[in-house]
Amino acid sequence: MTAPHRTLLSVEYDSPERARIVERSVRPEIGAIDGDRTTATLHRDDETVEVRVAADDLVALRAGINTWLTLLSVAEESDRAATEQF
């Protein structure tokens, strides 16, 4: 898809390990939740996780951004909860 609308979500974590945990948590969603109008790619480099969202229109781009921000947030909170219990 050649999408005219794109955004980059770049999140920096306090360690490469935390970034790896978040990246591995959301990786299964790449391709699984893409729609007809939106796609996403995922990349991690040390402490930084990047999600690139591309969409055919602004409504689809907003929905894609919201979806990926939610997925990242859930992964972060899950990791935080698991870490605090031990």
mmCIF file of the C-alpha atoms, coordinates in Angstrom:
data_MODEL
# 
_entry.id   MODEL 
# 
loop_
_atom_site.group_PDB 
_atom_site.id 
_atom_site.type_symbol 
_atom_site.label_atom_id 
_atom_site.label_alt_id 
_atom_site.label_comp_id 
_atom_site.label_asym_id 
_atom_site.label_entity_id 
_atom_site.label_seq_id 
_atom_site.pdbx_PDB_ins_code 
_atom_site.Cartn_x 
_atom_site.Cartn_y 
_atom_site.Cartn_z 
_atom_site.occupancy 
_atom_site.B_iso_or_equiv 
_atom_site.pdbx_formal_charge 
_atom_site.auth_seq_id 
_atom_site.auth_comp_id 
_atom_site.auth_asym_id 
_atom_site.auth_atom_id 
_atom_site.pdbx_PDB_model_num 
ATOM 1  C CA . MET A 1 1  ? 0.000  0.000   0.000  1.00 0.00 ? 1  MET A CA 1 
ATOM 2  C CA . THR A 1 2  ? 1.302  3.436   -0.876 1.00 0.00 ? 2  THR A CA 1 
ATOM 3  C CA . ALA A 1 3  ? -0.277 5.451   1.883  1.00 0.00 ? 3  ALA A CA 1 
ATOM 4  C CA . PRO A 1 4  ? -0.177 9.243   1.699  1.00 0.00 ? 4  PRO A CA 1 
ATOM 5  C CA . HIS A 1 5  ? -0.452 9.668   5.476  1.00 0.00 ? 5  HIS A CA 1 
ATOM 6  C CA . ARG A 1 6  ? 2.275  8.442   7.810  1.00 0.00 ? 6  ARG A CA 1 
ATOM 7  C CA . THR A 1 7  ? 3.506  8.903   11.338 1.00 0.00 ? 7  THR A CA 1 
ATOM 8  C CA . LEU A 1 8  ? 6.352  7.630   13.489 1.00 0.00 ? 8  LEU A CA 1 
ATOM 9  C CA . LEU A 1 9  ? 5.788  6.706   17.128 1.00 0.00 ? 9  LEU A CA 1 
ATOM 10 C CA . SER A 1 10 ? 9.174  6.591   18.843 1.00 0.00 ? 10 SER A CA 1 
ATOM 11 C CA . VAL A 1 11 ? 9.380  5.575   22.503 1.00 0.00 ? 11 VAL A CA 1 
ATOM 12 C CA . GLU A 1 12 ? 12.618 5.512   24.484 1.00 0.00 ? 12 GLU A CA 1 
ATOM 13 C CA . TYR A 1 13 ? 12.831 3.222   27.522 1.00 0.00 ? 13 TYR A CA 1 
ATOM 14 C CA . ASP A 1 14 ? 15.186 3.230   30.491 1.00 0.00 ? 14 ASP A CA 1 
ATOM 15 C CA . SER A 1 15 ? 17.020 0.126   29.269 1.00 0.00 ? 15 SER A CA 1 
ATOM 16 C CA . PRO A 1 16 ? 17.447 -2.040  26.172 1.00 0.00 ? 16 PRO A CA 1 
ATOM 17 C CA . GLU A 1 17 ? 15.891 -4.917  28.131 1.00 0.00 ? 17 GLU A CA 1 
ATOM 18 C CA . ARG A 1 18 ? 12.680 -2.969  28.799 1.00 0.00 ? 18 ARG A CA 1 
ATOM 19 C CA . ALA A 1 19 ? 12.502 -1.933  25.138 1.00 0.00 ? 19 ALA A CA 1 
ATOM 20 C CA . ARG A 1 20 ? 12.999 -5.563  24.100 1.00 0.00 ? 20 ARG A CA 1 
ATOM 21 C CA . ILE A 1 21 ? 10.163 -6.713  26.371 1.00 0.00 ? 21 ILE A CA 1 
ATOM 22 C CA . VAL A 1 22 ? 7.779  -4.099  24.972 1.00 0.00 ? 22 VAL A CA 1 
ATOM 23 C CA . GLU A 1 23 ? 8.835  -4.813  21.375 1.00 0.00 ? 23 GLU A CA 1 
ATOM 24 C CA . ARG A 1 24 ? 8.334  -8.566  21.792 1.00 0.00 ? 24 ARG A CA 1 
ATOM 25 C CA . SER A 1 25 ? 4.953  -7.993  23.426 1.00 0.00 ? 25 SER A CA 1 
ATOM 26 C CA . VAL A 1 26 ? 3.540  -6.001  20.525 1.00 0.00 ? 26 VAL A CA 1 
ATOM 27 C CA . ARG A 1 27 ? 5.364  -7.719  17.635 1.00 0.00 ? 27 ARG A CA 1 
ATOM 28 C CA . PRO A 1 28 ? 2.631  -10.391 17.143 1.00 0.00 ? 28 PRO A CA 1 
ATOM 29 C CA . GLU A 1 29 ? 0.187  -7.589  16.296 1.00 0.00 ? 29 GLU A CA 1 
ATOM 30 C CA . ILE A 1 30 ? 2.181  -6.475  13.241 1.00 0.00 ? 30 ILE A CA 1 
ATOM 31 C CA . GLY A 1 31 ? 0.212  -7.669  10.255 1.00 0.00 ? 31 GLY A CA 1 
ATOM 32 C CA . ALA A 1 32 ? -2.508 -9.146  12.465 1.00 0.00 ? 32 ALA A CA 1 
ATOM 33 C CA . ILE A 1 33 ? -4.408 -5.899  12.960 1.00 0.00 ? 33 ILE A CA 1 
ATOM 34 C CA . ASP A 1 34 ? -3.621 -4.119  9.708  1.00 0.00 ? 34 ASP A CA 1 
ATOM 35 C CA . GLY A 1 35 ? -6.747 -3.121  7.893  1.00 0.00 ? 35 GLY A CA 1 
ATOM 36 C CA . ASP A 1 36 ? -7.544 -2.248  4.319  1.00 0.00 ? 36 ASP A CA 1 
ATOM 37 C CA . ARG A 1 37 ? -6.533 1.358   4.967  1.00 0.00 ? 37 ARG A CA 1 
ATOM 38 C CA . THR A 1 38 ? -3.744 1.098   7.569  1.00 0.00 ? 38 THR A CA 1 
ATOM 39 C CA . THR A 1 39 ? -0.431 -0.739  7.982  1.00 0.00 ? 39 THR A CA 1 
ATOM 40 C CA . ALA A 1 40 ? 2.286  -0.634  10.625 1.00 0.00 ? 40 ALA A CA 1 
ATOM 41 C CA . THR A 1 41 ? 5.914  -1.651  10.992 1.00 0.00 ? 41 THR A CA 1 
ATOM 42 C CA . LEU A 1 42 ? 7.912  -2.177  14.181 1.00 0.00 ? 42 LEU A CA 1 
ATOM 43 C CA . HIS A 1 43 ? 11.617 -1.616  14.849 1.00 0.00 ? 43 HIS A CA 1 
ATOM 44 C CA . ARG A 1 44 ? 13.767 -1.622  17.995 1.00 0.00 ? 44 ARG A CA 1 
ATOM 45 C CA . ASP A 1 45 ? 17.235 -0.145  18.417 1.00 0.00 ? 45 ASP A CA 1 
ATOM 46 C CA . ASP A 1 46 ? 18.704 -0.429  21.919 1.00 0.00 ? 46 ASP A CA 1 
ATOM 47 C CA . GLU A 1 47 ? 16.345 1.552   24.217 1.00 0.00 ? 47 GLU A CA 1 
ATOM 48 C CA . THR A 1 48 ? 14.065 2.818   21.447 1.00 0.00 ? 48 THR A CA 1 
ATOM 49 C CA . VAL A 1 49 ? 10.969 1.179   19.986 1.00 0.00 ? 49 VAL A CA 1 
ATOM 50 C CA . GLU A 1 50 ? 9.560  2.671   16.794 1.00 0.00 ? 50 GLU A CA 1 
ATOM 51 C CA . VAL A 1 51 ? 6.192  2.032   15.221 1.00 0.00 ? 51 VAL A CA 1 
ATOM 52 C CA . ARG A 1 52 ? 5.561  3.485   11.770 1.00 0.00 ? 52 ARG A CA 1 
ATOM 53 C CA . VAL A 1 53 ? 1.886  3.788   10.897 1.00 0.00 ? 53 VAL A CA 1 
ATOM 54 C CA . ALA A 1 54 ? 0.766  4.440   7.317  1.00 0.00 ? 54 ALA A CA 1 
ATOM 55 C CA . ALA A 1 55 ? -2.800 5.048   6.204  1.00 0.00 ? 55 ALA A CA 1 
ATOM 56 C CA . ASP A 1 56 ? -4.872 5.952   3.192  1.00 0.00 ? 56 ASP A CA 1 
ATOM 57 C CA . ASP A 1 57 ? -6.736 8.719   5.015  1.00 0.00 ? 57 ASP A CA 1 
ATOM 58 C CA . LEU A 1 58 ? -6.523 10.763  8.211  1.00 0.00 ? 58 LEU A CA 1 
ATOM 59 C CA . VAL A 1 59 ? -9.349 8.916   9.977  1.00 0.00 ? 59 VAL A CA 1 
ATOM 60 C CA . ALA A 1 60 ? -7.557 5.597   9.464  1.00 0.00 ? 60 ALA A CA 1 
ATOM 61 C CA . LEU A 1 61 ? -4.257 7.164   10.549 1.00 0.00 ? 61 LEU A CA 1 
ATOM 62 C CA . ARG A 1 62 ? -5.816 8.413   13.797 1.00 0.00 ? 62 ARG A CA 1 
ATOM 63 C CA . ALA A 1 63 ? -7.296 4.982   14.472 1.00 0.00 ? 63 ALA A CA 1 
ATOM 64 C CA . GLY A 1 64 ? -3.944 3.324   13.792 1.00 0.00 ? 64 GLY A CA 1 
ATOM 65 C CA . ILE A 1 65 ? -2.100 5.728   16.073 1.00 0.00 ? 65 ILE A CA 1 
ATOM 66 C CA . ASN A 1 66 ? -4.622 5.149   18.867 1.00 0.00 ? 66 ASN A CA 1 
ATOM 67 C CA . THR A 1 67 ? -4.360 1.381   18.459 1.00 0.00 ? 67 THR A CA 1 
ATOM 68 C CA . TRP A 1 68 ? -0.568 1.317   18.613 1.00 0.00 ? 68 TRP A CA 1 
ATOM 69 C CA . LEU A 1 69 ? -0.334 3.758   21.512 1.00 0.00 ? 69 LEU A CA 1 
ATOM 70 C CA . THR A 1 70 ? -2.757 1.545   23.427 1.00 0.00 ? 70 THR A CA 1 
ATOM 71 C CA . LEU A 1 71 ? -0.804 -1.623  22.605 1.00 0.00 ? 71 LEU A CA 1 
ATOM 72 C CA . LEU A 1 72 ? 2.466  -0.025  23.728 1.00 0.00 ? 72 LEU A CA 1 
ATOM 73 C CA . SER A 1 73 ? 0.844  1.234   26.920 1.00 0.00 ? 73 SER A CA 1 
ATOM 74 C CA . VAL A 1 74 ? -0.580 -2.187  27.786 1.00 0.00 ? 74 VAL A CA 1 
ATOM 75 C CA . ALA A 1 75 ? 2.806  -3.813  27.178 1.00 0.00 ? 75 ALA A CA 1 
ATOM 76 C CA . GLU A 1 76 ? 4.502  -1.243  29.411 1.00 0.00 ? 76 GLU A CA 1 
ATOM 77 C CA . GLU A 1 77 ? 1.965  -1.655  32.213 1.00 0.00 ? 77 GLU A CA 1 
ATOM 78 C CA . SER A 1 78 ? 2.117  -5.454  32.012 1.00 0.00 ? 78 SER A CA 1 
ATOM 79 C CA . ASP A 1 79 ? 5.888  -5.390  32.300 1.00 0.00 ? 79 ASP A CA 1 
ATOM 80 C CA . ARG A 1 80 ? 5.710  -2.924  35.182 1.00 0.00 ? 80 ARG A CA 1 
ATOM 81 C CA . ALA A 1 81 ? 3.159  -5.063  37.050 1.00 0.00 ? 81 ALA A CA 1 
ATOM 82 C CA . ALA A 1 82 ? 5.187  -8.247  36.539 1.00 0.00 ? 82 ALA A CA 1 
ATOM 83 C CA . THR A 1 83 ? 8.381  -6.546  37.710 1.00 0.00 ? 83 THR A CA 1 
ATOM 84 C CA . GLU A 1 84 ? 6.823  -4.995  40.821 1.00 0.00 ? 84 GLU A CA 1 
ATOM 85 C CA . GLN A 1 85 ? 5.481  -8.315  42.069 1.00 0.00 ? 85 GLN A CA 1 
ATOM 86 C CA . PHE A 1 86 ? 8.931  -9.839  42.427 1.00 0.00 ? 86 PHE A CA 1 
# 
